Amino acid sequence: MSAKQQPRRGWLWLALIFTMMVSQLAGCGEMEQLNTSLRDAGLLPSPGQWQSGSHPMLYGKSTREVFKDPQTLALAEAACHGDIPKIDALVKQGANVNATGYRDMSVLSWTMACRSHRGAEQLLELGANPNFKMKGVADISPMWLAAYVSDPRWLPMMLAHGGDPNIRAGFQTALMGTIEEGHIDQARYLLAHGADVNEHDSGGNSAATDAAELDKFDVVEMLLRHGYDYDLQRLADLVRMKLPPNDPRAASRSRVLEMLAAKGYRPTPRPKGFVVLPFPPDLPSSSASSGGNHP
């Protein structure tokens, strides 16, 4: 199974920031290794540690170490605590809502890591840029994070303040990220607010091909209904997988194949003599189907 084909974990979303800051976006296997290494080094929080108003750490650095400028530090701390009067007062005194610190960490992204919705929204109201890409943190932006994470409050907030629904972090579009993480309602929200269903990377990977490789045929169907039409032959070949008997995904897979056939695309026939390996009896179907069970 290739790194691209492995379903991505539904990580605690805050860990994403810290995991990605040591490397450009990579394959899932590499990402998981980074995640484990950083946890072992004490650089990642354990699940349940974070609460609204608490302070994250970046490479073991506290808020005070990340933001050296006194005004920016005060603004970040006020935003993390959702202290609206203090945020307003600091901005009136000259604090920059788009100021950055260590590794280009923005005040807005830091406030998201604090899970302070009040603080983040006030920063946006005062002009914080949801599309600012932190070059030192794998080009992650607040808008991309809002699409990727499980908390549904972030995405409408960022889009309402000029967030780009097609923004990328490395090779991955916001739509690709939210679908890989299984946040389908957020994917629908992105599509309803201007996300390009056909957006793809230089290797031809798109939200639809990612969904097909993750065996999420209901999502592929949704994207086709939203007008997906990029490299449909490749999509048909990805959907060819053989499902075990009574698999609940069979109905959506059949609908996808019918939709593709109606457009003139069918899975490319395999060479004569191609052998289909049986499903191991003790392996979950979703894992088995991604690893070579293709007729």
C-alpha positions as CSV (number, residue, x, y, z in Angstrom):
1,M,0.0,0.0,0.0
2,S,1.5,3.3,-1.0
3,A,1.6,6.3,1.3
4,K,-0.9,8.1,-1.0
5,Q,-3.4,5.3,-0.6
6,Q,-3.3,5.0,3.1
7,P,-6.3,6.6,4.8
8,R,-5.2,9.5,6.9
9,R,-5.8,9.4,10.6
10,G,-8.4,11.6,12.2
11,W,-5.8,13.2,14.4
12,L,-6.5,15.7,17.1
13,W,-6.5,18.7,14.8
14,L,-4.2,20.8,16.9
15,A,-1.4,18.3,16.3
16,L,-1.5,19.0,12.6
17,I,0.1,22.4,13.1
18,F,3.0,21.0,15.0
19,T,3.5,17.9,12.8
20,M,3.6,19.9,9.6
21,M,6.0,22.6,10.7
22,V,9.0,20.3,10.3
23,S,8.4,19.4,6.7
24,Q,6.5,20.2,3.6
25,L,3.3,18.2,3.2
26,A,4.3,14.6,2.5
27,G,2.7,11.2,2.2
28,C,0.6,9.8,4.9
29,G,3.2,7.4,6.2
30,E,5.8,10.1,6.6
31,M,3.2,12.3,8.3
32,E,2.4,9.6,10.8
33,Q,6.1,9.0,11.6
34,L,6.6,12.7,12.2
35,N,3.5,12.8,14.4
36,T,4.9,9.9,16.5
37,S,8.4,11.4,16.7
38,L,7.2,14.7,17.8
39,R,5.0,13.2,20.5
40,D,7.9,11.1,21.7
41,A,10.0,14.3,21.9
42,G,7.4,16.0,24.0
43,L,6.6,18.6,21.2
44,L,3.0,17.6,20.7
45,P,0.2,17.8,23.3
46,S,-1.6,14.7,24.4
47,P,-5.3,14.5,23.6
48,G,-7.4,16.3,26.1
49,Q,-4.7,18.8,27.1
50,W,-6.0,21.7,25.2
51,Q,-8.8,23.9,26.3
52,S,-10.0,27.3,25.2
53,G,-7.6,30.0,26.5
54,S,-4.8,27.6,27.1
55,H,-1.4,28.3,25.4
56,P,0.1,26.0,22.8
57,M,3.8,25.5,22.2
58,L,5.7,25.7,18.9
59,Y,8.9,23.5,18.8
60,G,8.8,23.7,22.6
61,K,8.5,27.4,22.6
62,S,5.9,29.3,24.6
63,T,3.8,32.2,23.4
64,R,6.4,34.6,24.9
65,E,9.2,32.8,22.9
66,V,7.2,32.7,19.7
67,F,6.2,36.4,19.7
68,K,9.2,38.5,20.7
69,D,7.5,41.9,20.0
70,P,5.8,43.0,23.2
71,Q,2.7,44.3,21.4
72,T,2.3,41.2,19.3
73,L,2.8,39.0,22.4
74,A,0.1,40.9,24.3
75,L,-2.2,40.6,21.3
76,A,-1.7,36.9,21.0
77,E,-2.3,36.4,24.7
78,A,-5.4,38.6,24.7
79,A,-6.8,36.7,21.6
80,C,-6.1,33.3,23.2
81,H,-8.2,34.4,26.2
82,G,-10.9,35.9,24.0
83,D,-10.5,39.3,25.7
84,I,-12.2,41.5,23.2
85,P,-11.8,44.9,25.0
86,K,-8.0,44.2,25.4
87,I,-7.7,43.1,21.7
88,D,-9.4,46.3,20.6
89,A,-7.3,48.5,22.9
90,L,-4.0,46.9,21.7
91,V,-5.0,47.4,18.0
92,K,-5.8,51.0,18.7
93,Q,-2.4,51.4,20.2
94,G,-0.8,50.0,17.1
95,A,-0.7,46.2,17.5
96,N,-0.7,44.5,14.1
97,V,-3.3,41.7,13.7
98,N,-1.2,40.2,10.9
99,A,2.0,40.2,12.8
100,T,4.0,37.0,12.9
101,G,6.6,35.4,15.1
102,Y,8.8,32.3,15.1
103,R,8.6,30.4,11.8
104,D,6.0,32.9,10.5
105,M,3.5,31.8,13.0
106,S,0.6,34.2,12.7
107,V,-1.4,35.6,15.7
108,L,-4.6,34.2,14.1
109,S,-3.3,30.7,13.7
110,W,-1.9,30.8,17.2
111,T,-5.4,31.9,18.5
112,M,-6.9,28.9,16.6
113,A,-4.5,26.6,18.3
114,C,-5.8,28.1,21.6
115,R,-9.3,27.2,20.4
116,S,-10.4,30.8,21.1
117,H,-13.3,31.4,18.7
118,R,-14.1,34.7,20.2
119,G,-10.5,35.9,19.9
120,A,-10.1,34.6,16.3
121,E,-13.3,36.2,15.1
122,Q,-12.3,39.6,16.6
123,L,-8.9,39.4,14.9
124,L,-10.7,38.7,11.6
125,E,-13.1,41.6,12.2
126,L,-10.1,43.9,12.7
127,G,-8.4,42.7,9.5
128,A,-6.5,39.5,10.2
129,N,-5.8,37.6,6.9
130,P,-7.3,34.1,6.9
131,N,-5.2,33.2,3.8
132,F,-1.8,34.1,5.2
133,K,0.5,31.1,4.5
134,M,3.1,30.5,7.2
135,K,6.2,29.7,5.1
136,G,7.9,28.2,8.2
137,V,5.0,26.0,8.9
138,A,4.5,24.1,5.6
139,D,2.4,26.9,4.0
140,I,-0.4,26.3,6.4
141,S,-3.0,29.1,6.6
142,P,-5.9,29.7,9.0
143,M,-8.3,29.1,6.1
144,W,-6.7,25.7,5.2
145,L,-6.8,24.7,8.9
146,A,-10.4,25.6,9.2
147,A,-11.3,23.2,6.3
148,Y,-9.1,20.4,7.7
149,V,-10.1,20.4,11.3
150,S,-13.2,18.7,12.8
151,D,-14.5,21.8,14.6
152,P,-17.3,23.1,12.3
153,R,-17.2,26.6,13.6
154,W,-13.9,27.6,12.0
155,L,-14.8,27.2,8.3
156,P,-17.8,29.6,8.1
157,M,-15.9,32.1,10.2
158,M,-12.9,32.1,7.8
159,L,-15.0,32.1,4.6
160,A,-17.1,35.0,6.0
161,H,-13.9,37.1,6.3
162,G,-12.5,36.4,2.8
163,G,-11.1,32.9,3.2
164,D,-10.1,31.3,-0.2
165,P,-12.0,28.0,-0.6
166,N,-9.3,26.8,-3.0
167,I,-6.3,27.5,-0.8
168,R,-3.6,24.9,-0.6
169,A,-1.0,23.8,1.9
170,G,1.7,22.2,-0.1
171,F,0.1,20.0,-2.7
172,Q,-3.2,19.6,-0.8
173,T,-6.2,21.8,-1.4
174,A,-8.6,22.6,1.3
175,L,-11.2,20.3,-0.3
176,M,-8.8,17.4,-0.5
177,G,-7.9,17.8,3.2
178,T,-11.4,17.9,4.5
179,I,-12.5,14.9,2.5
180,E,-9.4,12.9,3.5
181,E,-10.3,13.6,7.2
182,G,-13.9,12.6,6.6
183,H,-15.5,16.0,7.3
184,I,-18.0,15.6,4.5
185,D,-20.4,18.4,5.7
186,Q,-17.5,20.8,5.6
187,A,-16.6,19.6,2.1
188,R,-20.2,20.4,1.1
189,Y,-19.8,23.8,2.7
190,L,-16.6,24.5,0.7
191,L,-18.3,23.4,-2.5
192,A,-21.3,25.7,-1.8
193,H,-18.9,28.6,-1.2
194,G,-16.8,28.4,-4.4
195,A,-14.4,25.5,-4.0
196,D,-13.3,24.1,-7.4
197,V,-14.3,20.5,-7.5
198,N,-11.8,19.8,-10.3
199,E,-8.8,21.4,-8.6
200,H,-5.8,19.0,-8.6
201,D,-2.1,18.9,-7.9
202,S,0.8,18.4,-10.4
203,G,0.5,14.7,-10.1
204,G,-3.2,14.7,-11.1
205,N,-4.5,13.9,-7.6
206,S,-7.8,15.6,-6.7
207,A,-10.4,15.4,-4.1
208,A,-12.2,12.7,-6.1
209,T,-9.2,10.5,-6.7
210,D,-8.3,10.8,-3.0
211,A,-11.8,9.8,-2.1
212,A,-11.7,6.8,-4.5
213,E,-8.3,5.7,-3.1
214,L,-9.9,5.8,0.4
215,D,-12.8,3.8,-0.9
216,K,-15.2,6.7,-0.1
217,F,-17.5,6.0,-3.0
218,D,-20.4,8.1,-1.6
219,V,-18.0,11.1,-1.6
220,V,-17.0,10.3,-5.2
221,E,-20.6,10.3,-6.1
222,M,-21.2,13.6,-4.4
223,L,-18.3,15.2,-6.3
224,L,-19.5,13.9,-9.6
225,R,-22.9,15.4,-8.9
226,H,-21.1,18.7,-8.2
227,G,-19.6,18.6,-11.7
228,Y,-16.3,16.8,-11.3
229,D,-15.0,15.9,-14.8
230,Y,-11.2,15.9,-14.5
231,D,-9.5,12.8,-15.8
232,L,-12.5,10.6,-15.5
233,Q,-10.7,7.6,-17.0
234,R,-8.3,7.6,-14.1
235,L,-11.2,7.9,-11.7
236,A,-13.0,4.9,-13.3
237,D,-9.8,2.8,-12.9
238,L,-9.6,3.8,-9.2
239,V,-13.2,2.7,-8.6
240,R,-12.7,-0.7,-10.2
241,M,-11.8,-2.3,-6.8
242,K,-13.5,-5.5,-5.9
243,L,-15.6,-5.4,-2.8
244,P,-16.3,-8.3,-0.4
245,P,-19.8,-9.7,-0.3
246,N,-22.5,-7.5,1.3
247,D,-20.1,-4.5,1.6
248,P,-22.1,-1.4,2.5
249,R,-20.1,0.6,0.0
250,A,-21.3,-1.5,-2.9
251,A,-24.4,0.6,-3.7
252,S,-22.5,3.9,-4.0
253,R,-19.7,2.2,-6.0
254,S,-22.3,0.9,-8.5
255,R,-23.9,4.4,-8.8
256,V,-20.4,5.9,-9.5
257,L,-19.6,3.3,-12.1
258,E,-23.0,4.0,-13.8
259,M,-22.4,7.7,-13.7
260,L,-19.0,7.3,-15.3
261,A,-20.3,4.8,-17.9
262,A,-23.0,7.4,-18.9
263,K,-20.1,9.8,-19.6
264,G,-18.3,7.1,-21.7
265,Y,-15.8,6.0,-19.1
266,R,-15.3,2.4,-17.9
267,P,-12.5,0.8,-15.9
268,T,-9.6,-0.2,-18.2
269,P,-9.6,-4.0,-18.7
270,R,-6.8,-5.7,-16.9
271,P,-4.2,-7.8,-18.8
272,K,-5.1,-11.4,-19.4
273,G,-4.0,-13.6,-16.6
274,F,-4.2,-10.9,-13.9
275,V,-4.8,-12.6,-10.6
276,V,-7.1,-11.2,-8.0
277,L,-6.0,-12.0,-4.5
278,P,-8.6,-13.0,-2.0
279,F,-9.4,-10.9,1.0
280,P,-7.6,-12.1,4.2
281,P,-10.4,-13.3,6.5
282,D,-9.1,-11.3,9.5
283,L,-8.5,-8.0,7.7
284,P,-11.1,-5.2,7.6
285,S,-12.5,-4.7,4.2
286,S,-11.4,-1.1,4.0
287,S,-7.8,-2.0,4.5
288,A,-7.9,-5.1,2.3
289,S,-9.5,-3.3,-0.6
290,S,-6.8,-0.6,-0.8
291,G,-3.9,-3.1,-1.1
292,G,-4.1,-4.8,-4.5
293,N,-7.6,-6.4,-4.6
294,H,-8.2,-4.9,-8.0
295,P,-9.6,-7.1,-10.8
